[in-house]
Amino acid sequence: MATPARFLHPFLPTTRADMEARGWDQLDIIIVSGDAYVDHPAFGPVLIARFLEGRGFKVGIIAQPDWHSADPFKVLGKPRLFFGVAAGNLDSMLNRLTAQKKNRSEDQYSPGGRTNCRPDRATIVYAQRCREAYPDVPIILGGIEASLRRIAHYDYWSDKVRRSILFDAKADLLIFGMGERPVWEVADRMRRGERIDQIRDVRGTAYLINDAEMKVHEADPAKRAADRKTVVLPSYEEVIADKRAFAVMTRDFQMETNPGNARPVAQRHGNRAIYMNSPAQPLEDGVGTSEGAVAMDEMYDLPFNRVPHPMYKERIPAYETVKHSIVLMRGCFGGCTFCSITEHEGRVIQSRSAESVLREVRALRRMGDFRGTITDLGGPTANMYKLKCKSEDIERRCRKLSCVHPGVCENLQTDHGPLIDVMRQVREEEGVKHVFIASGVRYDLAERSPEYVKELAAHHVGGQLSVAPEHVSPRVLEKMKKPGIASFERFQHMFACASEEAGKEQYDIPYFISGHPGSALEDMIDLALWLKQNGKRPRQVQDFIPTPMAVATAMYYSGFDPLKMEPVYTARGLREKRLQKALLLYWNPEQWPLVREALEQAGRKDLIGRGPSALVPPESAGEAERRRRAEERRSN
């Protein structure tokens, strides 16, 4: 359908009628996405599509197509340059299944929250259907699912190591990380006549090579960072046969993630291999100053309508979460081992200008349902805006995987002044009543800026502030690459004092992870005791999910810490994972049977009782009878 007049900008074509309304016979590029089409910069495939449109390409969207045949992939006709395929904002397996491998009740990125709107391993399925639809059209994979599955990787949901997604998708090219720079270069070169198989030198891209090509790299592999040669990872065959080799692969791969010094990487799979160029350079801050710049402000100045496509009649839950939020930056230098933000968005912080942020605030004001409340002003973290290494040269040379672990690097500039200025400017903007910060605060950085904490407490918290200490055990926090609990406790005190000074009753809401590598029942008991001593009753608990490519996932699968090559304990069974999670919910009567089981297994029956030091009361007569009946039913 043609775009209704009430929208400021035409939506990207989703039908032939949309193309005809623009006077187009053929599109240059078709983006296939596993998410519903929401015309908002928080939706990655749409951001890429709008970016390419802004650079002069004719781009269309096929959102959540029926994958059971190739026909829905022909709806916009044959693209002149390529299909861009993405599973959506989440890995499709993570989107469907929980840590207990049960189906989720809702798909946040689908109309009405409906499930089954995309296939498992959507990137692979969509690519295969695109190939069936038009066998001669190049296929380029992108998005977080493809990015984090580009080498041999452990897949938690099938409990096995899978080969690079490029082999199964049979695509021509894979773009990893945040894809604006590489997709622009590839699209521009194809527009000028280069074939996809000739484009082999674009940073941030990966492709398959043959046996002879791989032998060249194997004969003369990289030996040190400065040699710029190709790093040869343990092969797919080696890592499925030897878990230590899997850990080595993870370590070697992680060391090549800084665009300033990363070398190309290759991994053999049988008689072929995947070859990865060095990561793409991060986007420039603000408007950009270099020739041919791809900068942050450009992304958010694109003509988004900031609403779902009018074809949808039901709410899209993920959109409801972000529609009145504003992203200040991307990237994260935290290097938490369980998180994929650093691996996908990079360690270099890329920030928007204050002017760009204010332009988006004004665009929000023009939305009919905006009532003056900005629900989040942040990004991957709340307080890394414009934080940088003090020296670009040091940053280019650095091989550390985290700027804040085991302590905040002496070369990291932690001045929160630019962030405070933006916070003030946004809340002073006409029509803005409240500006909340819902992104997680990095408290080891925040405690270095009392002014930021005061500003946060006085103006940007709606009663509850999200923070993520994750654990209290020093050995578990070390495996997570998170600061010690003392840092969180100092921040707690600062925030409480700042809230009192502002005359507000406000609370920090800490998030914790159960079942993380390194965490045994004893560690979770220590965490439960800390929670009780501090009067905390968390209602949202994250059960560790091993997502592809994360360092913690390598620990979970291999039993080794790949960064130290030392053994690490991990709860592998679903039952123990349930017990660990139950300990975080020790206060909930529904969890008491599991908590007692965990305490008995750990030899801590002293914590079962009615005294002030106990975690749970003894089993009541009623509970014992219900348990006996349940056991009888199971035995029958």
N, C-alpha and C positions, 0 to 999 in steps of 0.2 A: 504494500500500500504506500502511497505517497505520504510524506511526513506532514502531520497536521500543523496548521499555522501556529498553534499555541506554543510550539517548540521553537527555541531560538535558532537551532541549527538542524540541517537535514541529518537524519540518522544514516549510518552507513547502510548500503543496500543489503537487504536480506531476501529480496525477491527480484524476479525479472522486471516486474512493474516498477520497482524502485530504480532499477538501472535505466529503464526507459524514461522515467521522470527526469533523470539527469542527462538524457540524451546519449547514454552509453550503450554500445553494442557488446562490448567485451570488457571484463575486468582485467587489471594487471595481476592482482594478487587476491586470493581468497584465504581468509583466516578461518580455520575450523576450531571451535572452542567447545570444551565440555561444560562450560558454564552458560547460564542464560545470558542474553545480551543486555547488559546494563551499561549505558553510555556514561561511564564514570571512570576517572583515572585509577581507582583502586582495583579495577579489574584488568589484570595484566594483558590478556590477548586483545582487549579493546584499546588499551593504551598504545600497544604496538600498531594496531590498525589505524588509529587516529594519527599517530606519528608519521606513518608512511603516507597517509592521505595528505598530511600537511606538507610533505616533501614532494607532492606532485603525482602520486600514484593513484590509480583507480582501484579502490579496495572495497571488498564486500565481506560480510560475516555470515558464516553458517554456524549457528549456535545450537548445541545439543541435538544434532541430527539423529534420526533413527538409524542405527548402525547395522541393522539386519540385512540391508542391501545397499548397493552403490547408488541407487536412484536419488536419495536425498542429497548426495554429494554433487549431483549434476544440476541442482536447482538454479544456480547462478551461471551455468554454462562453464566453458573451459577457460581457465585463467591463462593469460598470455605469458606470465613469468613463472609463478609457482603457487602451490598450496602451502600455507603456513599452518602447522598442526600443533595444538596444545591441549592438554587434558583439562586446563583451567587453572584456577588459583591454588589448587591443592593437588597433591598426588591422588590419583583416583582410588587407590586402595586405602589410603588414609582417610579419604573422604567417605568411604563406605563402612569400614570396619573399625572397631574399638581395640583397645589394648588386649581385651579378652577375646578378640576375634569374633565379636558379635556384630550383627548389622546395626548401624546407627539408625535412630528413629527419624532423622531429618537430614536432608541435604541442603545446607545453607545457601547454596548457589543455584538452586532450582526453584521454579515457580511453586508457591505453596509449600516449599520445603519438601517436595515429593522426592522419594528415592527412586532408584532405577531409571533415572533420566540420562545416564551415561554408562558405558560398559566398564567393567574392570579393565585396567591397563589401557585406558582410553586412547593414549597416544598411539599405541601399536594398532589398535583396531581402526581408528580413524585414518591412519596412514595407509593401511591396507585397502580400505574402501576408496580412498582418493586414487590409489593406483588402479583399482578396478574401474573406476569411473573414467579416468583419462590416463592410460598407461604411459604416455609420453610426456606428461607434465611433471616437472621436478617437485619434490616434496622436501620441505625443510621443517624439522622438528624444533620446538621451543617450549618455554614454560618450565615450571619447577619440576614436573615429573620427568621430562626428558633430561633436564640439566643434572639432576641428582642420580640419574640412572645411566649416565653416559659411559661408565666403566663397569667391569664386573662388580656386582653389588649384592649384599644380602637382602633378601626379600622376606620380611617377618611373616607375612600372611601365608606364604607357601613354605616357609622355613627352609629355604634353600638359597644358594648363590645363583643368581641369574646373570646371563651374559649382557653385554652392552645393549641398550635398547635399540641402537641403530641396526643391529643384526635382525631383530625380530620385526621392527617396523619397516625394514627394507627402504629406508628413506635415503635421500641423496646427501643431506647435510644436517647437522645438528648445531643449533646455537645454544650455548650454555651461559648461565648467569643472566644478568639483566641485559636484554638483547638489542637495545636501540642502536648502538654503534654498529655491531656486526650486521644486523638485518638491513640497515641503511646501506652499508657498503656493498653487501651482496646484491640487494635489489638494484642499486644504481649501476653496478657492473653488468648485471644481466640486461638492464634496460639499454645499455650501450653495446650489447651484442655478445657478451661473453657467455659461454655455456656453463652450466652448473659444475660440470666435471673439470673445468679449467680454474675454478675459484678455490684455491687451496692454501692461501696465505692470509686469510682474514682472521685476526685475533678474535677469540671467543667462539670459534667454530671447530667442529670435529667431523671427521669423515672416515670412511673405510679405505684401507689400502691392501694391496695384495702381498703375497708371500715374499716376492723379490724385493719390494719396497721395504717391508719390515726387516728383512735380513740386513739391509744397509744400516738401519738404525741399531740393530743388535750387534753389528760388527764394530761399531764405534759409538757406544752410548755415553751419555753425560756422566762425568765423574765428580765434578764440582760446579757450584752455582755459576761461576763466571765463564764457564766454557761455552754456554749457550747451546750445547748439543741436546739431543732428545733424551729425556729420562725414560728408560725402558722399565715398565712395571712388571712384577711377576705375572705370568700369563694366566688366562682364565682357567686353563687346565691345572696350573699349579695351585691357584687359590681355592679351587673346589676340592683339591686333594689334601691340602695342608693348611690348617687354620693359622699357623704362625705366618705362612706366606701371605695370607689374607691381611694380617695385621701389618706386615711389611709394606704391602701394597697401599694400605690406607695411610701409613706414615709418609711414604714417598710421594704419594699424590698430594697430601695436605701441604707439603713443603713447597708445592708449585702453585700457590694460589695468590701470591702478591704480584699484581701486574707489573710492578717495577722490576722484578728480577726472576719471575717464573719462566721456566724453560718449557718447551713443548713436551708432551707426554704421549707415549704409545703403549699399547697393550695387545699382545697376541691373543687371538682366539682361533685355535686350529691353524689352518693355512691362510688366514686373513688376520687383520688387526684393525684396531681403532686408533686413529691419530688425532691428537688434540693440539691445536695451536695454543700459544700462551693466552691467558685471559684477556678480555677486552679492557682497555683503559676505562676508568670510571668517568661518569659524566662530569662536566665542568660545573662548578658552583655558579649560581645566579644565571646571568645571561650568556656567559662564555665570552672569551676574548680572542681565542685562537681562530685561525682561518679554518673554515669547515667545522666549527664547533658543534658538538651535540651537548647541550647544557640543560640543567635541571629546570630552569624557568620555561623553556620551550615546551616541556612535557605538560606542564600544568596550565599553560596558556592555550592549549589546543581546544577546539570548539566542542567541548562536552556539554550535553544536555543535563548531565548529572542525574538521570532518571532511567528506569528500565524502558526498553522499547515498548511502544504502545500495543504491540501484539499480546502482551501479557496482561491478564486480568487478575492474577493472584499476586500477593506480596512475595518478594524474594528476600528471605531473612538476612542474608549477608549485606544486601543493600541497605536495609533498615538500620544496620549497625553503623555503616560508614557514611550515610548520605549527608550528614551535617558535620562531618569530621574533616580535618585538614592535615595533610602530610607536610612536614617541614623538611624532611631529609630521608635518605636511604643509606643502607649499609650499617654494619655493626662491627666494632673492633673488640667485642667482648670475647669471642672465641669459645663460647660455652660448647662443650663437647656434644650435648644432646640436641643442639639447635641447628637448623639449616639456613638461618638468615644470613650468617656470615658466609657460608659456602655458596649461597645463591646471589646475594646482593653485594658481597665483597666486604673487605675490612676497611676500606677508605670511605669516610663519611662524605656524602655529596649533598649539599644544602641548597635550598632555594633562597632567593633574595627576599628581604622583607617586603619589597614592592610586589613581588609575585604573590606572596601569601596574602597581602591585603587585597589584591585584585580578586583572588578566589573568595575572600570573605564577602566582597561586594557581589560576586556572582551568587553566593549563597543567599544573600539578602533578597535577591530577585526571585528566589524560589517561593512558590505560593504557600508551601507548608512550613517555611522557616519562621520560627517564633522568637528568634534572638539567642538561642542556645547552640553553641558549638560544642559538640559532644566529645571531641578529642582534638588536641593540638599536639601532634607528636610524630610518630613513625615507628620503626622497629623498636626503638627505645624512646623514652620521653625526653631524655636530656643528653643527647650527643650532637645536637645541632651545632655545626661549625667547629666541632672539636677536631683538632688536627695534630699531627706530628709537628714539632717546632721546626723541622728541617725537611724539605722535600727530598733532599739527597739521602738523609738517614731513612726516610720512609721508603724510598725506592730500594735501598739496600737491605732493609730489615727482613729477617727470616723468622721472626717470632710469630706465633699463631694467635697471640692475644696481646693487646696493649695494656691490659689491666690484671693479668694473672702471671705469677703469684702475687704481684703488687702492681700498682699503677706505675707505668713506665715514666722515668724521669724526663723523657723526651716528649711526652704527651701534654699538649696544652689543654688544661681543664677549665679554662675561663668560661663561666656560664653567662657572661655579660651579654653577648649577642642574643642568646636565647631569652634572657630576661627582657631585653628591649623588644623583641618580637611579641612576647606574651603581653607586654603593656600596650603595644600599638594595636594588637588585635582586640583586646577588651575595650579599648577607647574608641574603636570604630563605631560610627553611627549605626544604630539598630542592633548592636550586640549587647545582650544582657548578661550572659554567662559564658565563660570559656573554661571548659573542664579539660583535664588531662587524664585520659584513660589508658594511655600507653604506659607500660611498666617503667618505673623510675629505676635507673641504675644508681643504687644508694651509695656505692663506694665512690662514685663521682659526685653525687649530690652532697655528701657530707663535707666535701671540700669547698662548698659554696653556701655558707649560711644565708646569704642574701637570696639565693635561689629557693632554699627551703622555706624562708619566710614568705616569699612571693607566692610560692606554690600553696602553702597553707592558708594564706590570707585570701586568695582570689580564685584558685583553680581546682579545688577539691569539693565535691558535692557530698561531703560527709565521710566518704570512704576512699582510700588511696590504695591502688594496686602496687604491690612490690613482690619480688620473687626471690626470697633467700634460698628456696629449694630444699635446704637440709640444714642440719646443725653439726653433723659428724664431720670432723676435719678430714678424715680419709675419703669420705664420699664427696665432699666439696672439692677436694683436690682432683678427683676424677671428673667432676663436672666442670672444672676450671672456674669455680665461683669463689668469691671472697669468704673469709671466715665469718661466723655468725656474729662476732663482736662488731664488725662493720655495720651489720644490719641493726644491732642493738643501739649503736651510737646514733644512727639515722633515726631510729624510732624515737629516741629521746629528743633529738633536735626537732622532729616533726611535731611531737606532742607539745613541746614548749612553744613552738611557733604557732600552733593552733590555739593554745591557751592565750598567747599574747594577742592573737587576732580576735579573741572572744568567741571561738567556735569549738563545738564539740565534734571532733573528727577522729577517725580511726584508720590505722593502716590495716590492710587486708593482705596478709602474706600468702603466697602460693608455694606449695611444696610438691615434690615429685617422689613417688614411691617406686620401688623396684629398679632404681637406677643402678648400673654397674658399679660395684664397690660396696653397695648397700646390702648388709645382711639383716636378719631380724633384729639383732642386737642394736644396730644403728637406728632402725625404725623405732625401737623401744625408747632409745635416747631421745629421738625426736618427739615421740608422744609425751614423754615426761617433760620435755621443754615446753611443749604446747600447754600442758596442764599447769605447769608452774607459772606460765605467763598469761593464763586465762584465755587461750586461743582455742577456738572451735572451728576449724576450717570446714567450709561446706563444699568447696570446689577443690578436688584433689586430682592431680594428674598422675595417672599410672603410666610409667615410662613406656613409650612406643619406639622401637628401633626403626627409625626412618632411613631410607637409603643414603649411603655415603657419610653419615655422621660418624665422628670419632667414637662416640659412645656406642653406636651400633656395632662397630668393629669389636669393641670390648665385649658386648653382649654375645656376638656370634663366635668370636675366636677364643675368648678367655684370656686375651692379652691386652694390656694397655699399649696401643701402637706407638705412643709417643715416648714410652720408656722401655717397651718390650719386656714388661714384667707381667706375671700372672695377675689376674683380677677376678674376684668372685662376682658372679652375677646370678640373680634369681631367674632361672629359665622356665620353670614350670608355672602354668597358669594358677595353680593352687597357691604356691608361695607368693606370687604376685598379688593374689587376692588378700593373703594374710598381711602382707606389707601395707597394702592400701587400707585395710581395716584398722590397723594401728593408728593411722592418722585420724580416723573417725571413732576413736576410743570412747567418745562421749555419747555416741548414738546407740541406743539399746539394740537396734537391728544388727549391729556389728559385734555385739558382745560375744556371741559364740566363736566367731573367727578370732577375735582378740584373745580370748582365753586359750584357744588352740595355739596361737602364735606364742603367747607367753609360756605355755607349757613346753612347746618345742624348744624355746630358748632357755629353759631352765629358770624362768622368772615367775614362778608361782607366787612369790612374795608380793607381786603386784596385783594379785587377785584377792580382793577383800573389801572391807567397808571403811578402812581407815583413811586418813588424809593422803597417805602416800600411795594408795592403790589406784590403778587405772580403771579397773572394772570390778563390779561386785561379783560374788560367787553365783554360780548357777542356782536359780530358784527352783522350787519344786515344779512349778508350772512349766518352766523352760525344759527341765529334765524330762517331763512327760511328753512334751511336744517333740523333743529330740528322739525319744524312744519310739514314738509312733512313726516319725519320719524314717527311722532306720528299719522299722518293720515293713513299711511300704516299699522301701528300696530292696529289701531282701526277698519280698514276694514278687 
